[in-house]
């Protein structure tokens, strides 16, 4: 009898421990706990840490931390060129949307909710741009995709950022763009050289016009003041008697022979 009682006590103790362990659960840091009772989801959540629950209730965790996913997708440009866009999306589930997300979008949140909308947004944006422009204006692709994605999720998910890590074109298109860029650079260089030559020619014309104007002004000055010539000659005379001296039109023409000692 004593052995039977002991067995009953031991079994009861084990059962109590089992039942007791089933009444507690833990929620990991950065997560929210959702109580599920016979398939029914609770309308509120449990914080991280130790959670008390009924033995027949289980706790499912949902992360509210920021998650980063790296993926790529194919798109078409407005000029019907195929693009392969690699991207990163940074998102998190708002605390007040945890239960709704768990009920309506079970499983992988990115695959079931975010990815279809993100890739659709990317395709809408790139379809309005030429392939070459989508590379030059990667910032525009990012901004418009971010805006469209955030609007389509309607605050169900908080999108912290969308990063376009690479836009890959076909080899043929990349070579064509490279040839075009080389041609554009050569054309710019030729235009710069042509303009440089035009400016140099304009400078020569201005110099020639200035010289001609200066000559004209000097000639007019001499005609209006013939004494200036005589004054210049006197100022430059070194004191030696010249062999010939021209005085001027008013005084007539005088020729003074050079005197020499005999």
Residue pairs with C-beta under 8 A, 6 or more apart in sequence:
19 55
22 55
23 52
23 53
23 54
23 55
24 50
24 51
24 52
24 53
25 33
25 50
25 51
25 53
25 58
25 59
26 49
26 50
26 51
27 33
27 46
27 47
27 48
27 49
27 51
27 59
27 61
28 48
28 61
29 48
30 48
30 63
30 64
30 65
31 48
31 61
31 62
31 63
31 64
31 65
32 45
32 46
32 47
32 48
32 61
32 62
32 64
32 95
32 98
33 45
33 46
33 47
33 48
33 51
33 59
33 60
33 61
34 41
34 42
34 45
34 46
34 59
34 60
34 61
34 62
34 98
34 99
34 102
35 41
35 42
35 46
35 53
35 57
35 58
35 59
36 42
36 57
36 58
36 59
36 60
37 54
37 56
37 57
38 56
41 99
41 102
41 103
42 99
43 99
44 99
45 62
45 95
45 98
45 99
46 59
51 59
53 59
60 102
62 93
62 98
62 101
62 102
63 92
63 93
64 92
64 93
64 94
64 95
64 98
65 92
66 90
66 91
66 92
66 160
67 90
67 91
67 92
67 110
68 88
68 89
68 90
69 88
69 89
69 91
69 110
69 114
69 115
70 86
70 87
70 88
70 165
71 86
71 87
71 88
71 89
71 115
72 84
72 85
72 86
72 87
72 166
73 84
73 85
73 87
73 119
73 122
73 123
74 82
74 83
74 84
74 85
75 82
75 83
75 84
75 85
75 122
75 123
75 126
75 127
76 82
76 83
76 123
76 126
76 127
77 83
77 126
77 127
77 129
77 130
77 131
77 134
78 126
78 127
78 128
78 129
78 130
79 130
79 131
81 130
81 131
81 169
81 170
81 173
82 169
82 170
83 126
83 131
83 134
83 167
83 168
83 169
84 167
84 168
85 122
85 126
85 141
85 164
85 166
85 167
85 168
86 164
86 165
86 166
86 167
86 168
87 118
87 122
87 145
87 162
87 163
87 164
87 165
88 161
88 162
88 163
88 165
89 110
89 114
89 118
89 149
89 159
89 161
89 162
89 163
90 159
90 160
90 161
90 162
90 163
91 110
91 114
91 157
91 158
91 159
91 160
92 157
92 158
92 160
93 101
93 109
93 157
93 158
94 155
94 156
94 157
94 158
97 155
97 156
97 157
100 156
101 109
101 113
101 156
101 157
105 112
105 113
106 112
109 157
113 153
113 156
113 157
114 149
114 153
114 157
114 159
117 149
117 152
117 153
118 145
118 149
118 162
120 152
121 144
121 145
121 148
121 149
121 152
122 141
122 145
124 148
125 140
125 141
125 144
125 145
125 148
126 134
126 141
129 137
129 140
129 141
131 169
131 173
132 177
132 180
134 141
134 167
135 167
135 169
135 177
138 164
138 167
141 164
141 167
142 162
142 163
142 164
145 162
145 164
146 159
146 161
146 162
149 159
149 162
150 159
153 159
169 177
221 228
222 228
222 229
226 248
226 249
226 250
227 248
229 248
230 247
230 248
241 256
241 258
241 259
242 256
242 258
243 257
243 258
244 255
244 256
245 254
245 255
245 256
246 253
246 254
246 255
247 253
247 254
